[in-house]
């Protein structure tokens, strides 16, 4: 069993903003996103998504979108801590 990533809810309203902090090897656990959203890397992130498995390197400052209904487990596949912001757009 992997260590769990730390999720800190920063804003909740028309948008939900959550900071995620991952030690090396930490994971989010399996989850399904209920809303569309955006992920923004604060640090360089070597993320492994099990959905099925694929590596998703995200350099610091980069962003990507995610669709509602996507289910996966996010894992820090790197050797250093990683941090990103998740912004959920309420429908």
Secondary structure, DSSP 4 states (H G I P E B T S, - for coil): -PPBPEEEEEEESSEEEEEEEE-TT-B--SEE-SSEEEEEESS-EEEEEETTTEEEEE-TT-EEEE-TT-EEEEEE-SSS-EEEEEEEE--
